[in-house]
Amino acid sequence: MKKIAALLGAVVMAFSSVSVSDINAVSTELVTQHESVGAQYNGTDLILYSVEVIKLVNQERAKVGLPELMMFPRLSKAANMRVKETTQTWSHTRPDGREAFSIITDLNIRYNAIGENIAYGQGSPQAVVNSWMNSTDHRKNILSSSFKYLGVGVAEKNGTLYWTQVFLGVNDPYPEAFYTKAFGDVNSDGKIDSVDASLTLKDYASVSANQGYVLSTSQRAKSDVTGDEHMDSVDASVMLSIYARNST
């Protein structure tokens, strides 16, 4: 069937820590208004959109008394990889034929419960979260008490935005995980600015010179604003871009 509007899909699987205890796989499609054809977005836009999606999801969870979902770099990396894959193969199956959650195994991310929502065509974080919340299966992932963490990937192809949410539940917490309010705020002063960029560059320079990390594990996680597991000058550049936007 030709799709001239956005498509959405949801899939969720739950595992025990040792073996499969329950499997509930759902794959759905929903037609919604196509908003973003012809639009252009830069890298900082997409990064900020991914964080905004998590904030909006947490607002929905708060309405029903559920705790906030946290983010951490490896899960963000998984979501970024998956969203790029969906621009090639619109499916919960990866371009190489493996199921979506093999990405988690590839990145050595441990979990007890996992879920994925995908979508394309919505032109803003609010639009895509609204679409997911208006779909029973996608809403189940967003409002599941089994999940503690969320990674979001956003990619653009020919002016159209693609979106992926990767939900994670695990008994053993990830110490590097943080809430969205701490995103990019390396020195924990409540804002993203040139100081955070400078700290990130110092850490990058030290690691590049084989002198070890300057920042703590938690600080390095917050400084990985691109979600690629590499704390470097690109992250500092994005921080400065965010700072410039907030200063105008």
Number of C-alpha atoms within 10 A of each C-alpha: 3 4 8 11 14 22 21 25 22 26 22 22 17 19 17 13 14 7 8 11 11 11 11 9 11 15 15 15 14 14 13 17 14 17 17 19 14 10 13 13 13 9 13 16 13 20 19 17 20 24 24 18 24 25 19 15 23 21 15 19 18 13 10 9 11 15 15 20 24 22 28 25 24 21 27 26 21 26 28 25 17 29 27 19 21 22 18 12 14 19 18 22 16 18 16 8 9 11 12 19 20 13 18 19 11 9 12 10 14 17 20 20 21 24 26 27 24 29 26 28 25 25 19 18 22 15 16 23 22 16 21 24 18 12 16 11 19 27 19 16 24 24 20 15 14 17 23 22 24 27 27 29 27 28 25 21 15 10 15 21 27 27 31 28 29 28 27 27 22 19 13 10 12 15 10 17 21 19 17 19 14 21 22 28 21 26 17 14 11 12 18 24 22 17 18 25 26 17 19 29 21 17 24 23 17 15 15 12 9 9 10 12 15 17 18 12 13 15 23 23 26 29 32 26 28 24 25 16 17 16 22 21 17 16 23 26 18 22 27 19 17 19 18 13 9 11 8 5
